[in-house]
């Protein structure tokens, strides 16, 4: 019986690159992408978000199982929702929060698309067992099939 090869999620390379850019050149991103003036607080915030994306890209890997992917979707959706709420509540920083919400929402949407078409894993890793244990505890997390 041959194992099906999981499709590579190149989006995780994009996420890792985005996270690295947030950590290494936050002020350039604040000015060009987020359309806001750099400040100590904004620079720290963008670096923290960059670390979050780097950790998620590393935890997901290029071929995450459905369970790992579902947890990642939940994290991205929560990030998008909180950024959208911040944009709605803070008129002075509406543009950067709105941009952040769109970026996180895009990662969540791509993850959801990939979850719907992802084959079941042949081997269950420790990362998958952990994600299977955590996913049911997350409010509104995507439902996993029997193979996730």
N, C-alpha and C positions, 0 to 999 in steps of 0.2 A: 504494500500500500504506500503510495507516494504522498508526501506532504505537499499541500498547496502552498505556493509561495505568496506571502502577503505583499500587496502592492506598496511600494515606497511612497511615503507622504512627503513630497518635496517641500510642502508648506512648512514643515518643521525646520528645514534649512532656512527658509525665509524668516520664520519666527526667531531662530537663533541669531541670524544676521541683524534683525531688528533689535533684539535684546542687546547684542554686542554694541550696536550703534548708540543705543540709549545710554549704555554705561560709558562708552569711550568718548562720544562727541555729543553730550546732551544739549549744550548751548546751541550748537548748529541746528539740531533737530527742533529745539524750542523756537528758534527764529524762522526756519524754513518750512517745517511741517506743521507745527502747532500754532504758528503765527502769534507768538507772544514773546515779550522781552524776557531774557534769562534773569533769574534771581536765584539767590541761594536756595530758597525753598523749592522753587520750580526745578532747579538742577538736581537737588536731592530726590525729589519725587520721581523725576524721569529716570534717574539711575535705579531707584528701587523697582520701578516698573520693568526696567531692562533686566534686572536680576531675576524678576519673576518670570519673564519670557525665556531667559536662558535656562532656568531650572526646569520649566515646563517642557522646553524643547529636548533637554537632556533626559528627562523622565519619560517622555513619550517615545523618543527615538524615531527612527524613520519608518518603523513598521509596528505601531502600537496595536495591542489587541483591542477588541471592542470595549472591554471594561476600562482599560486605560484611556481610550479615546473618549468614553462617556464622561469620565471624571474631568478630563481636560476641557470638554465642551462646557461642562458645568462651571468650571473656573472662568473660562472666557466669557460665558453669558453673564455671570455675576459681575465680572469686571466691566462689561459693556453696560449693564444696567446701572451700576453705581456711577459710572462716568456720565451716562445720560442724565441721571438724576442730578448730579453735580452741575451739569451744563444748564439744566432747567432752573436750578436754584441760585446759581452764581452768574449773574449777567456780565460781570467784569471778566470772567474767565470762560465764558460760554464757548468760544472758538476752540481753545485747547482741550477742554473736556469733551466737546462734541467730536473733535477729531479722534481723541483717544477711544471714545465709545464706538466710532465707526471701525477703527482698527481692531479692537477686541471683538466686536460683533462679526467682523469678517472672518477672524480665526474661528469663532464659534460656528458660523454658518458652513464654512469649509469642513470643519470637523463633523458636523451633523450630516453633511452630504456623504462624507467618507464612511461614517458609521453605518449609514443605510446600505451601502454597497460592499462592506467589508466581509471577507470570508471568515468563517470560524477558525480559531487557532487549533493547530494540531497538537501543540505542546503548551502546557499551562506553566507560565513562569511565576516567580515570586512577585514580580511587579503586577501581574494579572490577578493573582490571589489577593493582593493588597487592594487593588482597585475594585475587585468584586466585593470585598468586605466594606469598603468605604462608600461606593456608589449608592447603595440603598439608604444610607444615612443622610444623603444630601437632598434638601428640598428641591423638588422639580427637576431632578437629574434625569437624563434620558434613560428609558427602560432598556434593560439588556435582555437579549434572548438567552436561550439555554447555553449557547456557546461562548458568550461574552466573558 
